[in-house]
Amino acid sequence: MSEVLTIGIDHGYAAMKTAHFAFPTGLVEYDHEPYTQQNVLEYGGKFYVAGSGRQPLQKDKTLTEDYYLLTLAAIAKELAYRNAGHAASVHLAAGLPLTSFGRDKKKFRAYLLRDGRPVFFRFEGTAYTVSIEEVSLFPQGYAAVLTQPELLGEPSVILADIGGWTVDLMRLDNQIPNAATCRSLEIGMIRCLDKIAEQIRRRLDLSMTAAQIESVLQSGAGSVDGRAREIIQQEADSYVHSLLSAITESGLDARAMPAVFLGGGASLMKRRIRATDGLCRPMILDDVCLNAKGYERLAGLLPGGSGV
């Protein structure tokens, strides 16, 4: 474990993202070996199926072990993808919203670092020994924008990171976040999906799953009632217009400067932003792994960094 490997992880409310993977934050615990080896983490004498649905909202991700266990699963996935072996020293690159960065940085770093001691676990039947030797934290959203060189010449850019629970807003002036413009609005995609499901229950007396609704939003095929499809599309349009209004009400004018939309909800914006919305230059970054990739890049710029 001589070479330190930099791994970026975006700890979302709805999904965990690395540079190459995204999986839901659900975590189901078993006292005995479960029905499958797929996405199964064995740690501390217990078994956990990672990525099974979405876990309940945790505003403070350090209150339970869930996000630490999900971090181990994410590291194992990246080690396997990179053919990096089963024993590794890791420089973990992660992020926090700029609105809570100063408040939560020390606590979240300690939560992930665990004094850098070796951790032993199994993932999908393979044994791993991992030492998290360093944790670097960066503002989420900002890290992703730095992967887009065409934006670096803009004097001012609006950033809207549409996550599961929150939409994090900020303005970059000459590539530097303007702290006074940062907002974290609790109007993320979970709210959108819940509202759609509620409207379908009220109007059609049907109980649809989030997976079904997301499939329709992504133009996927499925045995979904045509009336339900229409409600889904109508409510999605309404959500996008409400989001654009919320950005304006936060003091950020997307008609006057470029606006970058990223995160899990960016693909929804891609299909629904129209010329009639009057936006200056909307840019949709629908790669959900961009934050994790940005964290790795920023970590690589640190002294002794090994980011990619």
N, C-alpha and C positions, 0 to 999 in steps of 0.2 A: 504494500500500500504506500509506495514512496511518492508516486505522482498524484497530485491533488487534482481531482476532476471537478470542474464547475458545472453545476446543474441548476437551471432556473426553474422555479415553480411558482405558479400563480394560484394562490389559495382562494378560490372564489366561493361565494355562498352556494352556488348551484353546481359548480364543476371545478375540478382540479385540472390544471393545465401545465404541461411541460413543453419543451421545445418541439416534441414529436407526438404527444398524446394529450387527449382530453377525456376525462371520465367523470360521471356524476359523483357528488360528495356523499352519497348514501353509504352507510356502514352498518352491516348486520353482524351481531356477535353470536358465536356458537361456543358452547363448552366442549363440544366434540367435533371431530372432522366433519365438515358439511358435505352436501351432495355433489359438490364439484370442486375441482382444483382451480378453475378459471377465476382470476382476480382474488384468490384467497391468500390472506396474510396470516401467518402464524407467529404470534408474539406474546411473550409472557404467559405461555401455557394455554392461550385461548386462540380461537380462530375467528377471522373477520372476513366477510365478503365485501370487498370494496367496489364502489360504483353501482350498488344496487339501489336505484332510486335516488331521491334527494333527501338529505337529513333535515330535521327542523332547523329553523334559523338560529344561528349562534352569532350574535353581534360581537361578543368577545370570544374569539376563537381559541383563547388559551384556557378557558374554564374547564374544558374536558380534554381527554386524550385523543379525541376523534381526529383532529387535524394533524396531530403528530403521526398517528397511524396511517392516515392518508398520505402524509409526506413520505413515509417509508415505502408505501406501495408505489408512489410516483418515482422515487429514486430507483427502485428495483426495475421498473419498466424502462427507465432511461439506461441503466447499466446493461440490461439485456439488449436493447436496441443498438447501443454503441459497441457491443462486444467487449465491454470493459471488465469482464470477469465478475467474480462473486465476492471479492474483497476490495473495498475502495475507501480512499480518503476523499471526502467531498467538501467543496466550497459551495454552500447553498446560497443561491441568489434569489431573493424573494421581494415582495413589495407590500406596501400599505397605501391606502388613500392619502393624498397630501393633507386632507382636512384633519386626519388623526395621526399623521406621521410622527410628529414630535411626542405626542402623548403615549403612543403604543409601541414605539420602536424598541425601547429597552426590554419591555416585557415579552414582545413577540420574538425578539432575538434570543432571549434566554430560554424561551419555550422550545425553540427549534434546536438550539445548540446543545443543551444538556451537558455542559462542561466538556464537550468534545470527546466524551468517552465512547469506546466501541459499542455498537448496538448489534445484537444477534437476532436474526429473524429468518423466517422462510416465506417466500412468495411464489405461489404456483408450484410448490413442491421443491423449490431450489433454496438452499441455505445461503444466506448473505451475512457478511460482516462489514458494517459500515461505520466509519468514524466521520461525523460532521465536524470538521476542524475549524470552519469559519462560517459565519452567516453574515451576508451583506444585504441590507434592505434599501430599496429604492422606491420613489413615488410611482405607483402604478399608473398606466396611461402614458405618462411622460416617457417612460422607458420604451414603449412601443413606438411612439412618434419618432424617436431617434433612429429607428430602423428605416425611415422614409426620407432619403436624401433630398427629394424634390420639395420637401416642406421646409428645409433648413434655411432657405433664402427668404422666407416670408417674415416680415417684421412682427406680425401678430397672427396667432392661430388659436381657434377655439378647439378644445379637446373634450369630447363627450364619450366616456367609457361606460357603455351600457352593460352592466353586470346582471347577476341574478336578482339581487335585492336592491342595489343602489345604482344610480347613474351619477358618476363622479365627473364634475365639470371643472375646468380650469382654462385660463388663457395663458398662452406662451408669448412673451414679448422678447424678440431677439433670442429665441430658443431657451429662455429662462422662465420657469413657472412664476406667474404673478400670484403670490399667496393670497392677496386680498380678493381675488376672483374665484377662489376655490369653493365649491359647493358639493355636498353629497346629498342627493335627493333620493328618498326611498320610493322610487317609481321604476324599479328594474323589471326585468322580464318575468319574474315570479308574479308580480302584481298583475302584469298584462295577462298571463295565462290564467290566473285565478279569476280575473274579471270575465274573461271569455267563457270559462267553464260555468261560472255563475249565470251568465246570460243564457247559455244553452239550457241549463237546468230550468230557469224561469220560463223560457219561451217554448221549449220543446219537451220538457220533462225527461231529458236525457242526461246521463252522467258520463261524460267523456274524460278520458285520462289526459294528462299533460302530454304524454307521448303522441297520442292521436292528434291533439291540437298542433303540436310542433310539426308533425308530419304534414298537415295541411298547409301550415305557414311556409313550409319549405317546398311546397308544390309536390309533395309525395303522394303516391297512390295509396289507397286504402278504402275499406268499406265504411265510409263515413257518409251519413245522411246529407243530401244536397242542401237542405235547409240549414243544417249545422255548418256546412262549409261557408255558406253565405254570411252567417253570423260571425264566424271566425274572421273572415276577410274584413267585414265592416268594423268589427271591434279593433282589429289590428290597425286599420287606417285611423281610427279614432285615437288610439294610443300614440301613434306617430305624431299626429297633429298636437296632441296634448304635450308630448315631450318637447316639440319645437317651441311651443308656447312657454313651457317651463324654463327652457334655456334663455329665452328672451327676458322672462321675468326675473331671471338671475343676474341680469345686467350684461349679458353677452349677446351681441348682435351678429347673428350668422348671415345677415344680408350685407354686412360691411367687411367681413374678413372670412377667410377659409375656415371651414368647420370639419373636423375629423371625427368620424364615428367609428368606434371599435368596441370589442367585447362581444359577448354572446348575442346581444341584440342588434349588432351591426347589419347582419344579413336581412333583418326585417326592414331596416331603413333603406337598404339597397333597392328593394322592390317597390318602395312606396314614396320616396322623395321625388317630387316632380318639379319641372321648370316653373310651374305656377307658384311654388312655395317661395320663390324669389331668393334662394340662398346664393351667396357670393360664389363659393366654390366648395361644394360638398365633396368630401373624400370618404369613401367607405372602406375600412380595413376589416374585412370579415374573416381573417385568419384568427381564430380564437386563441392561438398559441403565441400571438405577437408579444404580449407582456412578458411571458417566460423567456422568449428569445431576446427581448430587450434587456431583461435582467442579466442574462448571461453576457451580453455584449458590454454592459456597463461594468459588470464585475471584472471583465477582462481588461478594462482600462485602469483598474486599481493597481497600485504597486504590487508586483508579484502575481497579478491576476492571470487566470488561464481561461478566460471566457472565449466563446466562439462567436 
